[in-house]
Amino acid sequence: MTYTATIEDENKEIAIRYKDMLSATYQTLSKKDMESIRKAFDVAVDAHKDQRRKTGEPYIYHPLAVASIVANEIGLGATSIICALLHDVVEDSDDYTIVDIERLFGETIARVVDGLTKISRLSKDQEASIQAENFRKMLLTLNDDVRVILIKIADRLHNMQTMGAMPQHKQIKISSETLYIYAPLAHRLGLYNIKTELEDLGLKYTEPEVYQDIFDKIKESKEQQNEYINEFSEHIENTLDKENFNYVIKGRSKSIYSIRKKMRNQNVSFDEIYDKFAIRIIYSSDIAQEKFNAWKIYSIVTDSFNPNPNRLRDWISQPKSTGYESLHITVMGPKGRWVEVQIRSQRMDEIAEKGYAAHFKYKHGNTKESGLENWLNKLKETLENPDINAVDFVEQFKLNLYAKEIYIFTPQGDIKSLPKGSSPLDFAFAIHTDVGLTCRGAKVNGKLVPLSYILNSGDQVEIITSISQKPKLSWLDYVQTARAKSKIKTALKEDQKLVAKEGKEVLERKLRHLKVPLNEKTVNELVNYFKLKTSHDLFYRFGNGSIDNQQLKNYVSQRSNALYNFFKNTIKRGSDKNTTENKSVELTDKFDLLVFGKDQDKLDYKLAQCCNPIPGDKVFGFVTVSEGIKVHKQNCPNAISMQSQFAYRIMPAKWIDSTQQEHKVLLKLTGIDHLGLVNDVTRVISTSMHVNIYNLNISGEQGVFDGRITVGIKNNDQLKKLIEKLKKIEGIDKVIRLNK
């Protein structure tokens, strides 16, 4: 469609849009605010006077639309409206710099506009890893001023609303980025309406046919939906009227994106989804009576319709960390259909719709009370960790954005919110990093539980710490939160450095004995020989004993064979160019062992041909009727079907580095009993050898003792060293390994 408006028409339209933006403003503006906004508008008009959008429209339409979203849908005040009007001025105009903006509008507005300009310059055509790094940089601006992100979300929303004139490849790129980054961010900031629109528009351009199909079907079923709401309302309106409630009952359709997600996850068609909309009861109430009235309406609804007790969600007694409050119940409605009913006051509804903005209104501009400040502080800590890979960070961050929350009590009765599926270790790290790193056990509701225990909302957790405790690799399997994972990985790296330092000394000693010098050439040869990635990996494996004397001797004998060296160097020279890519894959983290279940058992298995998993893939085991355990990738095309129909036959599985795996070994100790014997034994095992004790049973009679100890051993070399050290303890006569 060709754009044909005259300059006069455009000027009239600009004036109308400016007035509409001001009239829809959520905050109350003073005369001084209005003057500053007018000044910003004039600067924006001047800066963009020669620019046009892809549609042919004047560019000023865009900053006006962004300012309108900021003012109305996000509901921010004059400062943010001014920043929205100016957000592209420095980027797109040679006439204005950040210095000019600061001179005209002050330091705060200049800082926000500068942040928006930097983000704009980052977001060009990029690969996923660069995009992820830029996302991290963008979020760092949260530490300066959260308005930068809020205005950027408004900017993205308007770009998505007006993307029809762009080429298809640009539409797909921008939409994918929106679904990957901006929708989760809007969700976490409580901007539910914007999040929903971003997701729907993202789907519109990434899967246009699917989007249109669902859109048409929702349109067709609108009349039936309204009939159903009227039928539902008839059953409870009389009672609500008798109780003198001032209320409104309305339906809320699920978003196109969420319907698509449900169709895909449950592998069902549009017609098979029954909860395509929810019924919302919004009532007037003063704040003191809000909770009482919500439960009164709950009682009225459940008197008319049978509730599903497993589907009660009480976010009034304990609001979400975004400030969301509502009472959700699922009842058996008319015509035998389950229907979700949301009960909330006008205040709660406003917070649910506007999120961040309504907190300004109800908390008098104090953002700290909205829970946003706490979230930003946690986010800052994760952002500033230099060890975390940018792509991993984005994935972890998104997990934390979308995670359902549970509420855990400290022994003093304080509440901490954690993602669903969290363990006591997550709770420990949420309290303090040192509490997490030294956590040796936990009590849940007064009972000792394993660190892998899954917490439930309402649990009271007490963490038991020990100065001698150190993080273990297995802890990464027990934690959900990005914070805990990040801290454990950092601590493990430090621990590995110490083991590697010891390993270097061990290797030097062994090589000296074999008359081989420890130099850069030898280290490089050893790294290649053992198919490792770095010298650190080599020293670490000597430190924990996973490379034994015989393997080292084999290397030395091959090294002394000149023919072998010549052959190896010739092959290497001839194939270097062809194997660069393969080598980068081969010498990465070593995944050479597949283990099953929480105890990481080694079992017989076959690799499924439908998805052909390879070492390092995320996998699960499926117990077949006649072919034993088949291993599938987690994103296998058949995974959803198997997990939904045969969940009881699914086995957790994962690829690991065999040098990191613990094996439980039972040792029998006998000898002469004396005071402090148990202390000597445990000191050698835990402190000297850094080995875990899983079971300890020592009994003495008439001066003689007999003991059984189960320990976690990584390899045979480590076991031999442990037995030798135990034999040196005063009073110990024999140490024998038993078959269980």
MOPETA-V344957 format. One line per field, one symbol per residue. ss: DSSP state (@ for helix, = for strand, . for the rest). psi: psi as a letter, one per 30 degrees, with the letter a starting at -180 (. if undefined). A space follows every 50 residues. Layout:
ss: ???
psi: ???
This chain:
ss: ......@@@@@@@@@@@@@@@@@.......@@@@@@@@@@@@@@@@@... .=.....=.@@@@@@@@@@@@@@....@@@@@@@@@..@@@@.....@@@ @@@@@.@@@@@@@@@@@@@@@@.....@@@@@@@@@@@@@@@@...@@@@ @@@@@@@@@@@......@@@@@@@@@@@@@@@@@@@@@...@@@@@@@@@ @@@@@@.@@@@@@@@@@@@@.@@@@@@@@@@@@@@@@@@@@@....==== ===..@@@@@@@@@@@...@@@....=======...@@@@@@@@@@@@@@ @@@@..=.@@@.==............=======@@@=========@@@@@ @@@@.@@@@@@@....@@@@.@@@@@@@@@@@@......@@@@@@@@@@@ @@..======....=====...=@@@@@@@@.@@@@@.======..===. ...=.....======.......@@@@@....@@@@@@@@@@@@@@@@@@@ @@@@@@@@@@@@@......@@@@@@@@@@.....@@@@@@@@@.....@@ @@@@@@@@@..@@@@@@@@@@@@@@@@@@@@@@@@@......====.... =....==...........=====.....=====.....@@@@@@@.@@@= ======.@@@..==========....@@@@@@@@@@@@...========= =..==========..@@@@@@@@@@@@....=======..
psi: kkkgkleeeeeeeeeeeeeeeefgkelkkleeeeeeeeeeeeeeeeegfg kllffflkffeeeeeeeeeeeeefhlaeeeeeeeegfgeeefkffkleee eeeefleeeeeeeeeeeeeefeiajlleeeeeeeeeeefffefejffeee eeeeeeeeeefhgfflleeeeeeeeeeeeeeeeeeeefggieeeeeeeee eeeefeieeeeeeeeeeeeegeeeeeeeeeeeeeffeeeeeeghkjlkkl kjklleeeeeeeeeefhlleffjfifllkkjklkkleegeeeeefeeeee efeekkljffgkjjgeeillfffkkljkkkljalghkkkkkkklleeeee eeefceefeeefghgjfefffeeeeeeeeeeeegjffkkeeeeeeeeeef efkkklkkklffglkkklkkgllfeeeefeekeeeefgkflkkjhfkkll ffkkklkfkkkkkklkefklklefeffflekeeeeeeeeeeeeeeeeeee eeeeeeeeeeeeeghkkjaeeeeeeeeeeghaeleeeeeefeeggfjlee eeeeeeeeefjeeeeeeeeeeeefgeefgeeeefeegakjjgkklklegh kjlklkkkfffiklkflkllkjjlefgbkkkllfgkffeeeeeeehefgk kkllkljfffkkkkkkkkklakklkgeeeeeeeeeeeefhkkkfkkjkkk khfklklkkkljkfleeeeeeeeeeeffkkfkekjkkkk.
